[in-house]
Amino acid sequence: MDFNEAFGRAVRALRLSRGLTQKDFLGALSIQYLSDIERGKRSPTIAVLAQICERLEVHEAVPVILAKHFMRPSEPLIQTLREIERQVGFAGFIDPSAK
């Protein structure tokens, strides 16, 4: 599975988990565009990603993190989240004493 397919799967999974239909995104983007994203046929711009995530009520990183998880399902999601936390901390954005 390539990243576009995994990302689309993540968007679709998040949408369905919230009980939303593709029609619920009208006004933000077309049903065809969302369908293409969910099938891995198109990649959204950062602005479109922000619109999708606003409607889903999730942080913009969530579908990207889930996509990486779908690409490596044998790697536990919690391990991925810890690695993200480590990398953000290493970059100096998390105070190690705040844990």
Secondary structure as UniProt FT lines:
FT   HELIX           3..17
FT   TURN            18..19
FT   HELIX           22..25
FT   TURN            26..28
FT   HELIX           31..38
FT   TURN            39..40
FT   HELIX           46..56
FT   HELIX           61..71
FT   TURN            73..74
FT   HELIX           77..90
FT   TURN            91..92
FT   HELIX           96..98
//
